[in-house]
Amino acid sequence: MANKIDAAIIVGSGSDLPMINETVKTLKEFGLSYSLNIASAHRAPRYLKQCIQKAENSGIKVFIAAAGMAAALPGVIASETVLPVIGVPVDGRNLSSFDSLFSIVQMPKGVPVATVALGRTGAVNAALLTVQIIAVADESLREKLKAYRNKMSDAVVNEDLKLRENGIEEYIERLKK
């Protein structure tokens, strides 16, 4: 295992890459390594299985799978591995994205997939959940997560301060810019 990888990211289509880039950026922010593949559960199942095996052989700890429409990808990955799988439903026009959300969240007993929010928010949360899973055995990652949460908290407090200092009208005007 020359190149140790923390997380394997697999998307069902190249059109999912702009969204999953949020996952990549967040993993990088925490210093985690990743592999990234396009592998459709429906159109390239044999290739998907090869990607899963290669990722497992590289020592990954978590799979992140993003898919839209019928979104079988996370479930198929979960059926092929005992490692944690996080499913990211891709925002789309079909059925208001409910098809991908329900496909990922409604897994049968024994084949769990952790499901995060739709779209870019889910992509970031998938990375953060990956960090949390790996942080169970890594104190330095736990400290980075605490710092991340503190930074988020500070940003909210700062926004509240601006609201109280300037009033709602000026605050809303600032949002429009």
C-alpha positions as CSV (number, residue, x, y, z in Angstrom):
1,M,0.0,0.0,0.0
2,A,2.2,2.8,-1.2
3,N,-0.5,5.5,-1.5
4,K,-2.7,5.3,1.6
5,I,-6.1,6.9,0.8
6,D,-8.6,7.9,3.5
7,A,-11.8,8.1,1.5
8,A,-12.9,6.8,-1.9
9,I,-15.3,9.2,-3.7
10,I,-17.3,7.6,-6.5
11,V,-19.8,9.5,-8.6
12,G,-22.3,8.1,-11.1
13,S,-21.7,10.7,-13.8
14,G,-19.3,13.4,-14.8
15,S,-22.1,15.9,-14.3
16,D,-21.9,15.2,-10.5
17,L,-18.3,16.5,-10.3
18,P,-19.1,20.2,-9.8
19,M,-21.2,19.3,-6.7
20,I,-18.7,16.7,-5.4
21,N,-15.9,19.2,-5.7
22,E,-17.3,20.6,-2.4
23,T,-16.5,17.2,-0.8
24,V,-13.0,17.3,-2.2
25,K,-12.4,20.8,-0.9
26,T,-13.6,19.9,2.5
27,L,-11.5,16.8,2.7
28,K,-8.5,18.7,1.7
29,E,-9.2,21.4,4.4
30,F,-8.9,18.6,7.0
31,G,-5.8,17.1,5.3
32,L,-7.5,13.9,4.2
33,S,-6.5,12.0,1.1
34,Y,-9.0,10.6,-1.4
35,S,-9.5,8.8,-4.7
36,L,-12.1,9.9,-7.2
37,N,-13.8,7.8,-9.8
38,I,-16.8,8.0,-12.2
39,A,-18.5,4.6,-12.2
40,S,-22.2,4.0,-12.9
41,A,-23.9,1.3,-11.0
42,H,-26.3,0.8,-13.9
43,R,-24.1,1.4,-17.0
44,A,-20.7,0.0,-15.7
45,P,-21.3,-2.4,-12.8
46,R,-18.2,-4.5,-13.4
47,Y,-16.0,-1.4,-13.5
48,L,-17.7,-0.1,-10.3
49,K,-16.8,-3.4,-8.6
50,Q,-13.2,-2.9,-9.7
51,C,-13.1,0.6,-8.3
52,I,-14.5,-0.7,-4.9
53,Q,-11.9,-3.4,-4.7
54,K,-9.1,-1.1,-5.6
55,A,-10.2,1.4,-3.0
56,E,-10.4,-1.3,-0.3
57,N,-7.0,-2.5,-1.3
58,S,-5.6,1.0,-0.8
59,G,-6.7,1.0,2.8
60,I,-9.6,3.5,2.6
61,K,-11.8,4.0,5.6
62,V,-15.0,5.5,4.1
63,F,-16.8,5.5,0.7
64,I,-18.6,8.6,-0.4
65,A,-21.0,8.0,-3.3
66,A,-22.9,10.7,-5.2
67,A,-25.7,9.8,-7.6
68,G,-28.9,11.2,-9.0
69,M,-32.1,9.8,-10.5
70,A,-32.5,6.1,-9.5
71,A,-29.3,6.6,-7.4
72,A,-28.4,2.9,-7.0
73,L,-24.7,3.7,-6.7
74,P,-24.4,4.1,-2.8
75,G,-26.5,1.0,-2.2
76,V,-24.5,-1.1,-4.7
77,I,-21.2,0.0,-3.1
78,A,-22.7,-0.9,0.4
79,S,-23.6,-4.3,-0.9
80,E,-19.9,-4.9,-1.9
81,T,-18.1,-3.6,1.2
82,V,-18.4,-3.6,5.0
83,L,-16.8,-0.2,5.2
84,P,-19.0,2.9,5.9
85,V,-20.8,4.3,2.8
86,I,-22.1,7.8,2.7
87,G,-24.6,8.6,0.0
88,V,-25.0,12.1,-1.5
89,P,-28.2,12.6,-3.4
90,V,-27.6,14.8,-6.4
91,D,-29.8,17.8,-6.9
92,G,-31.7,17.4,-10.1
93,R,-34.8,18.3,-12.0
94,N,-36.4,14.9,-12.0
95,L,-39.1,14.5,-9.4
96,S,-37.7,17.4,-7.5
97,S,-34.7,15.2,-6.6
98,F,-36.9,13.0,-4.4
99,D,-36.0,10.0,-6.6
100,S,-32.3,10.2,-5.7
101,L,-33.0,11.0,-2.0
102,F,-35.4,8.1,-1.6
103,S,-33.2,5.7,-3.6
104,I,-30.3,6.3,-1.2
105,V,-32.2,6.6,2.1
106,Q,-34.5,3.6,1.7
107,M,-32.0,0.8,2.0
108,P,-32.9,-2.7,3.1
109,K,-32.0,-4.0,6.6
110,G,-28.4,-5.2,6.6
111,V,-27.0,-2.9,3.9
112,P,-26.8,0.6,5.5
113,V,-26.0,3.8,3.7
114,A,-25.6,7.0,5.7
115,T,-27.5,9.6,3.7
116,V,-26.8,13.4,3.8
117,A,-28.6,16.4,2.4
118,L,-29.2,17.0,-1.3
119,G,-26.7,18.8,-3.4
120,R,-23.7,20.9,-2.3
121,T,-24.8,21.0,1.4
122,G,-24.8,17.2,1.3
123,A,-21.5,17.1,-0.4
124,V,-19.9,19.2,2.4
125,N,-21.6,17.1,5.1
126,A,-20.4,13.9,3.5
127,A,-16.9,15.1,3.8
128,L,-17.5,16.2,7.4
129,L,-19.1,12.9,8.3
130,T,-16.1,11.2,6.8
131,V,-13.8,13.3,9.0
132,Q,-15.9,12.4,12.0
133,I,-15.7,8.7,11.3
134,I,-11.9,8.8,10.9
135,A,-11.6,11.1,13.9
136,V,-12.8,8.3,16.2
137,A,-9.2,7.0,16.1
138,D,-7.4,10.3,15.5
139,E,-7.2,13.0,18.2
140,S,-5.7,15.6,15.9
141,L,-8.7,15.3,13.5
142,R,-11.0,15.8,16.5
143,E,-9.2,19.0,17.4
144,K,-9.5,20.2,13.7
145,L,-13.3,19.4,13.9
146,K,-13.7,21.4,17.1
147,A,-11.8,24.4,15.5
148,Y,-14.1,24.1,12.4
149,R,-17.2,24.2,14.6
150,N,-15.9,27.1,16.6
151,K,-15.2,29.0,13.4
152,M,-18.8,28.4,12.3
153,S,-20.1,29.5,15.7
154,D,-18.0,32.7,15.5
155,A,-19.4,33.5,12.1
156,V,-23.0,33.2,13.3
157,V,-22.2,35.4,16.4
158,N,-20.5,38.0,14.0
159,E,-23.6,38.0,11.8
160,D,-25.9,38.6,14.8
161,L,-23.6,41.5,15.9
162,K,-23.9,43.1,12.4
163,L,-27.7,42.7,12.6
164,R,-27.9,44.3,16.0
165,E,-25.5,47.2,15.1
166,N,-27.1,48.0,11.7
167,G,-30.7,46.9,11.8
168,I,-32.6,44.6,9.5
169,E,-32.9,46.9,6.5
170,E,-29.1,47.5,6.2
171,Y,-28.4,43.8,6.9
172,I,-30.7,42.7,4.0
173,E,-29.2,45.3,1.7
174,R,-25.8,43.9,2.4
175,L,-27.0,40.4,1.5
176,K,-28.1,41.7,-1.9
177,K,-24.6,42.8,-2.8
